[in-house]
Amino acid sequence: MSENFFKQTEVYPWQKPVWDMLVGRFPNVGHGLLFYGKSGAGKLDFVQHFVAWVLCLDKQQHGACGKCVSCQWLKSGTHPNYVYISNDEESKKNNNQIKIEKIRDLQPFVQQTVDGWRVVVIQPADALNIASANALLKTLEEPGERVLIILVTQHFLKLPATIRSRLQRYALDRISMQDAKTYMQKQDHSLGEQQVNLLLNLSNDMPLQALHLKDETWVMKRQLFLDDWTALVEIKNMLMKYSTKWSKELNFVEFEQMFDYLLSDLVAFKLGQKIRNIDLDFQKIATYYTLEQLFNIYQALQKAKHYTQQNVQTHLIIDDLFVLLLNVK
């Protein structure tokens, strides 16, 4: 996380109220802070900006100076008063949890007496298991002086109530649709209004996520896939042709993202609800499936995500999904 501490000079426009509040109150902000919001809200960018400011020896109103010895330590990833805790690659394969040992190891750090502030960032905080959350609870109840413990999460309610109750909470995804559109068009003048609306729809109205999706290959191939999907269920004998094609068109992560969006929208369309892929027509494909069949396909897709972690060959997974797609009413 160290390499991005100084990538921007100010926080994003929609985060400015939270920034002004924290900077104005500091150091009376409490020793435990929780920053939360949807994916694409810029949570980590905000936290990095704030951590650098807290540790900076020459604080500016808008952020850290970027030049003092503390800022130089952060840039090099060697700051002695900063600890970052996350789930490592091994834990991501094992229920995505932050183990208790990582939290226990914080005790010497938060109890030591040093000059200046000490900061701990835990992200994603919802990866804390019961044991590690209980260990953190003790740390939150008895922190050392000038210790700031920051938790970052997308899933606010997944944190235990005992942890939430001991933290000052700040939402970082409060942005109006108009402000999101304005920000996107300022970042990329080539974006038309229809494209902006589509990308925001696909990203839960989060502009950073929307700008990221703009360059995703699968976004540009949704219509092609929907055409092939429709042809598959109409002709009913081209299964291997299409499954082989889509094994090559996209890697499995891209395919899974695209298919998840389309499947969710197909369910929404059949229920008469708002769809996110506003440029696609689901009228024809919707006639071939019952809601029960679509829910079964969705469950199979969720299981497929776990199979990839078990090193199952992804083309076999896609083959199985296409077999399910042919199971029409």
N, C-alpha and C positions, 0 to 999 in steps of 0.2 A: 504493500500500500504506500510505501514511502516515495516512490517515484512520481506520484501525482499530487503531492502536497501543494505545489506552487504552479499548477497548470493554468489557474485562472486568478485574476486580480481581485475579483469580487464574487460574492455568491450570486446564484441565479435570481432574477427579478422576483419570482414568487416566494423566495426564501428570505427576502429582505426584512419583512416584519419580524420574523423569528430572530434574525441576526441582530437587528437593532435592539430588540428586547434583551437578548443575552449580553451583548456588549454594554448596554446601558446599566444593567444590574450587576455585572461582574465586579467583585468576586462573590456577590451574594446570590448565587444561582443554585445552591445545593450541591452536594457531592455526587449525586447520581442523576444522570440525564438519559432520557430515552428519546431517540429520534426515529420516527416511523413514517411510512408512506409507500405508495405503490411503486412497482418497478418502473424505472425511468424518471423518477422525481428528482434525482441527483442527491440522494441521501449521503452517499459516501463522499461526494465532492464537498458537500456542506461540512461534514464532520472533519475532513482533512483540513479544510480552511479554518475551522474553529480551533482544532487541536494546535495547528501552527500558530494561531493568534494567542492562545492561552500560554504556550511555551515561549513565545517570542520575547526577547529582552528589550525590544523597541517597538511596541505595539502601535499600529496605525488604526484609525477608525474603521477602515474598510478591510483590514486584514494584517497579517504578519509582514514585517519589513522585508524578509527574504534575504537579509544580509548578515544579521548577527550570528554569533556562534551557535545559538540554538537552532536557527533556521538552517545553517549549514549542516548541522548534525542530522536534522530531519531529511534534508536532501540526500544525504549519503546513507540514510537508514541506520544510523548508529547513535541515536539520541538515548542517553542513559535514563531519562525520565519519562520514557514513552514505551508502552507495551501494547501490542496488537494481538488479539486472540481470535482465531477463526477455526472452522473445521478444516482439517487437512484432507488430502486426497483419499487417504485410507478411511477416514470417518465418513466421507461422502458416499462411500460404497457400503458403509455399515450404519444405516439409519440416519446418516447425516448429522451426527451428534458431536457436541463439544464435550470432551471427557472431563471428569472431575479433577484429574491430575493437573490440567492446565489452570483451573481456578485455584486449587490449593497452592500452586507455585506462585500465585500473586501475593501471598501473605508477606514474605520478606520485603517485597517491593513497596507495598502500601504502608507498611509499618516503619520503614526506615526513615531517618531524619536527614533531609538533604535541602540544599538551597533551591528555591523556586518550586514550581508546581510539578506534580507527577500525574500523568494521564494514562488511563487504561481504556482501550476501545475493544468492545466485544461485538463481533459481527459475523454471521447473522445471529442475533441474540436468541431467536426461536430455536436454534440448534442446541441450546442448553438442555441436557436431560435432567431428570428429577434430582439426581445426586449433585450434579454440577450447579444446578439452580439453588439448591439448599446451601451449598458451600459459598456461593456468591452472596446469598442472603446474609450470612454472617459477616462477610466483608463489607456489605452495604451498611450494616448496623454499627460497625466499629471501624470506620475508615481512619486513616492517619490524617494529619493536618495537611492542608493544601493538596488533597488527592481528589481527582475528578474521574469518575467511572462513567463511561459513555456506552450505552447499548444502542445498537442499530438493528432495525427489523422491518421487514415488509409486512409481517403478520403480527400485528399488535396483540390480538387476543390469544395468540398461542403462548404468550409468556404467562407464567403463573401469576395469579392475583397478588400473591405475597411480594413478588418482585416488582410488579407494576406500581403497587401502592407506595413503594419507597423511592420512586423516581419522579423527577419533574419531566412531564411528557410534552413533546413538540411535534406536531404534524408538519411534514415538509412537502406535501403534495397538494396544498390548497391553491389551486390555480383555476381561473375561469377559462371557459372555452375560447373566448375572444383573446385573452392574454396568451393562451397557448398557441393560437393561430398566428398572432402577431409575432411571437418569439420565433416560430418556425420560419415564417416568411422573411424575417430579418436575417436568419442564419443561412437561408438558401432562397435567393430571389427567383430561382427557376421554378419553384413549386407553385402550381396553380391551386385555386381554392378547392376544386374537387379532390385533388391528390392529397392536400392537407387534411381535408375532412376524412378521407379514407384512412390515412395513416394514423390520425388521432383515434379513430374508431378501433383500429387494430391494436392500439397501445393504451387503452383505458384512459384516453385523454391526457397522457403524459408526453410532453413535447420532446424530451430527450430520447425516450424510447421510440417515438414516432420517427425522429430523424435517423435513428439507427436502422429502423425497419426499411427506410427508403432505399437502402443499398442491399437489402437481403434478396438473394436470388429467388427464393420461394415465393416472395410477394409478387414477382413478375410472372410466375408460372401458375398462378391459381386458376386462371381461366382455361389454360391448356389442360390442367388436371381435371377440372370440372367437365370439360368436353370429353376427355378420355373416359372418365367415370361414367358419364351418361351413355357413351357408345358401348362400354363394357356391359352395362345392364340391359341395353337394347338388343345387342347382337348375341350376347351370352356364350360366345365360343372363342373369345380373344383374351382369355385370362393371362396366359403366359406372355403374350405380346406386351400387354400393358404393365404387368408386374415387373417384367425384365426392363422395360423402358424406364419406369420410375425408380428402379434401383440404381439406374445410371444417371438419371436427370438430376437427382438431389442426393446428398448424403442423408443418413437416417434422421439425424437431428433436424435438418431442414424439412424433410418429408413429414416428420411427426408434428412439427410446428404448423405447417400448412394444413395438414389433414385435421388436426385438432380444431383449428379455426373454422374450417369448412364444415366439419361434423357438428360443431356447436351451433353454427348458424343454420344448418339444415334442421336441427331440432327446434331452434327458435322460430324458424319459418313455419314449421308445421304447427307450432303452438300459437302462431299469430303474433309473435313478439318481434321486437326490433332486432335486425341483423347488423353485424359489424362490416361484412364484406358488401358494402352498399353498391359496388359496381358489378356485382354478379347476380344472375337470375337463377334461383333455386326451384322455380316452378316445375320444370320437367322432372328433375331428379327426385323431387319430393314425392312424386306419385308412385315411386317404386318401393317405398319403405314405410313400415309402420313405426311408431315411436318405440315400441319394444325392440324391434330389430336395430334401430339406431342406438339405443342404450346398450345393447349387447356389443355392437361394434365399438362403442366408446370404451366399454370395459376392457375389451380386447386390446385397444390402443394403449390404455393405461398399463396393462400387464406387459405389453411389448416394450415399454420404457425400461422396465425392470430386467427384461431378458437381455437387453443390450449391455447391462452391467455385469451379466454372467457370461459375456463373450459369445453369445449366440450370434451366428452370422446374420447380418441385418437383411440380406436379400431373402432369406428364408422367412423372416418375420413379415416382410412386405408381401411375400407370396401368400402367407396365411391371411393377412388382412384383405387381400384382393379376393380370396376365396369367400370370406365373409361378405364382401361387397356384392358378390353374385347371389347371395342367399336372399333374393328379393321375394316380395309377396306375390 
